[in-house]
Amino acid sequence: MRAFRSPPVAITTIPATIGTQIAGNLLGAAPLVDDTELQGYVNRVGRWVAAQTERSDAHWRFGVIRSEDVNAFAAPGGYVFITLG
Protein backbone atom coordinates (compact mmCIF):
# COMPACT_ATOMS: atom_id res chain seq x y z
CA MET A 1 0.00 0.00 0.00
CA ARG A 2 1.37 3.42 -0.98
CA ALA A 3 1.30 6.33 1.42
CA PHE A 4 -0.93 9.25 0.55
CA ARG A 5 0.96 12.24 -0.77
CA SER A 6 -0.30 15.76 -1.31
CA PRO A 7 -0.93 16.63 -4.95
CA PRO A 8 1.58 18.87 -6.71
CA VAL A 9 1.08 22.59 -6.18
CA ALA A 10 -0.07 23.05 -9.77
CA ILE A 11 -3.04 20.75 -9.18
CA THR A 12 -4.10 22.48 -5.97
CA THR A 13 -3.99 25.93 -7.59
CA ILE A 14 -6.18 24.96 -10.56
CA PRO A 15 -9.48 25.82 -8.80
CA ALA A 16 -8.17 29.26 -7.83
CA THR A 17 -7.01 29.89 -11.39
CA ILE A 18 -10.39 28.85 -12.79
CA GLY A 19 -12.14 31.03 -10.21
CA THR A 20 -10.03 34.04 -11.16
CA GLN A 21 -10.97 33.55 -14.83
CA ILE A 22 -14.68 33.18 -14.01
CA ALA A 23 -14.59 36.27 -11.78
CA GLY A 24 -12.90 38.23 -14.55
CA ASN A 25 -15.59 37.16 -17.02
CA LEU A 26 -18.37 38.14 -14.61
CA LEU A 27 -16.83 41.52 -13.87
CA GLY A 28 -16.24 42.11 -17.57
CA ALA A 29 -19.95 41.61 -18.22
CA ALA A 30 -21.21 43.48 -15.16
CA PRO A 31 -18.90 45.67 -13.06
CA LEU A 32 -18.94 45.94 -9.29
CA VAL A 33 -21.41 48.45 -7.85
CA ASP A 34 -19.62 51.70 -6.99
CA ASP A 35 -20.87 51.86 -3.40
CA THR A 36 -18.20 51.31 -0.74
CA GLU A 37 -20.76 51.12 2.08
CA LEU A 38 -22.73 48.37 0.32
CA GLN A 39 -19.58 46.46 -0.68
CA GLY A 40 -18.30 46.71 2.90
CA TYR A 41 -21.57 45.40 4.30
CA VAL A 42 -21.61 42.43 1.90
CA ASN A 43 -17.97 41.67 2.75
CA ARG A 44 -18.66 41.75 6.51
CA VAL A 45 -21.68 39.44 6.19
CA GLY A 46 -19.86 37.16 3.74
CA ARG A 47 -16.79 36.87 5.95
CA TRP A 48 -18.96 36.07 8.98
CA VAL A 49 -20.77 33.33 7.04
CA ALA A 50 -17.45 31.98 5.71
CA ALA A 51 -16.03 31.88 9.24
CA GLN A 52 -18.78 29.41 10.17
CA THR A 53 -17.77 26.93 7.47
CA GLU A 54 -15.20 24.17 7.34
CA ARG A 55 -13.28 26.38 4.88
CA SER A 56 -12.90 29.40 7.16
CA ASP A 57 -9.18 29.48 6.27
CA ALA A 58 -9.88 30.06 2.58
CA HIS A 59 -9.28 33.47 1.00
CA TRP A 60 -12.88 34.52 0.37
CA ARG A 61 -13.82 37.41 -1.95
CA PHE A 62 -17.28 38.95 -1.99
CA GLY A 63 -18.80 41.59 -4.21
CA VAL A 64 -22.01 43.11 -5.50
CA ILE A 65 -22.21 43.37 -9.28
CA ARG A 66 -24.35 45.79 -11.21
CA SER A 67 -27.23 43.85 -12.72
CA GLU A 68 -31.00 44.26 -12.71
CA ASP A 69 -31.39 40.50 -12.31
CA VAL A 70 -31.69 38.95 -8.87
CA ASN A 71 -28.98 36.32 -8.73
CA ALA A 72 -25.80 35.15 -7.05
CA PHE A 73 -22.68 33.43 -8.33
CA ALA A 74 -19.92 31.43 -6.69
CA ALA A 75 -16.69 30.38 -8.35
CA PRO A 76 -13.79 28.17 -7.25
CA GLY A 77 -11.16 29.90 -5.19
CA GLY A 78 -13.61 31.66 -2.85
CA TYR A 79 -15.28 34.12 -5.22
CA VAL A 80 -18.88 35.00 -4.30
CA PHE A 81 -20.89 37.65 -6.12
CA ILE A 82 -24.44 38.82 -5.65
CA THR A 83 -26.33 41.07 -8.02
CA LEU A 84 -27.83 44.42 -7.13
CA GLY A 85 -31.20 43.30 -8.48
CORGI-V575346 format. One record per pair of residues at least 24 apart in sequence whose ideal C-beta (glycine too) atoms are under 6 Angstrom apart, sorted by the first residue. I is the first residue (numbers start at 1). GAP is how many residues later the second one is. Records with the same first field share a line. If there is no record, write none. Layout:
BEGIN
I = GAP ; GAP
END
This chain:
BEGIN
15 = 61 ; 62
16 = 61
18 = 58
19 = 56 ; 57 ; 58 ; 60
22 = 53
23 = 52 ; 56
26 = 55
30 = 35 ; 36 ; 37
31 = 35
32 = 31 ; 33
33 = 31 ; 33 ; 51
38 = 26
46 = 34
END
